[in-house]
Amino acid sequence: MKFFEQKIKGVFIIEAESVIDDRGIFRRQFCEKEFADHGIANNISQANISENHHALTLRGFHYQDHPFAEAKTLSCLRGKLYDVIVDLREESITYMEWISVEISGDNRKCLHIPIGCANAFLTLEKNCMINYYISQSYEPSAEKGIRYNDPSFDFKFPAEPIIISDRDLNHPDFIKK
């Protein structure tokens, strides 16, 4: 596995080293030792799969407050998505900055989002399937969110979302601490 840290500390693009033969393709998606060698929280408490039937479906921005804050490692198993990660760690030099990454079933990249960051993704193709490994179990009382069009951030997406939940559409404006 190859780990590429991004501008926001702790955000990694992870490229699997695939073994290809007559049977198909084999790759590791998680290795406790290799994740730990890169300072990535390696405890997995929950695994989720998100199936999205339509292109331009937006999910997020989602995160959980302490003490239930979570790290996520996600991969796109089928389709293509545009993911935006925003740093919400007040002590970070990149506080309130964001980056974007495109991952797909074809490029086989994973994306690690550390504790203290939130992410949202926009599906770029229909029938996208995303797999998440999460370091903390879901705790409804700790759930927080940011609207994709919150004026505090000026997020850029490649297209306007067509499908978005009422919950994600109605998060209040983010208030800088």
C-alpha positions, 0 to 999 in steps of 0.5 A: 500500500502506498500512502500520500498525505494531503495538504490537510494533515492526516488526510491520506490517499491510499493506493493499493498495490494490486495483484492481477492474474487470470483470476482477476484482481486482488488488493488489500484495503486495510493493514493495521501495521501499515496504517499505524506506520503512517499515524492513522487511527487503525481501530475499526468500530463500524463498517458501512456501505453506501449505495447511491442509485443516481448520479449527482447524489450528495451525502454530507458533510458529516462528523461526530463531536467528541468524545465520539469523534471518528476517523473514516477510511472510504473507497468507491467500489463501483462508480465515481465520486468527488469527495470534499474534506474540510478541517474542523480542528481549531488548533490546525494550521489548515483550520476551515480549509478544504480539499477535494479528491476524486476516487472511483472503482476504476482508480481503486484509491482509498481516502482516509479522513482523520478525526476532526475533519468532515467530508461530503461526497457527490456521486459522478455516476449512477449506481455508486457504491462506497465502503467506509471503515469508521473508528467510532460507532455511530452516536446520534447525540454527537452527530453534526453536519455542514451544508454543502453550500455553507457560506463560511467555506465556499466549497466547489463541487463539479456540478450542483447536487440533484439529490440531497437529504432534507437533513443535509440540506438544512444544517445551520450555518457553521459558526467559527469558534 
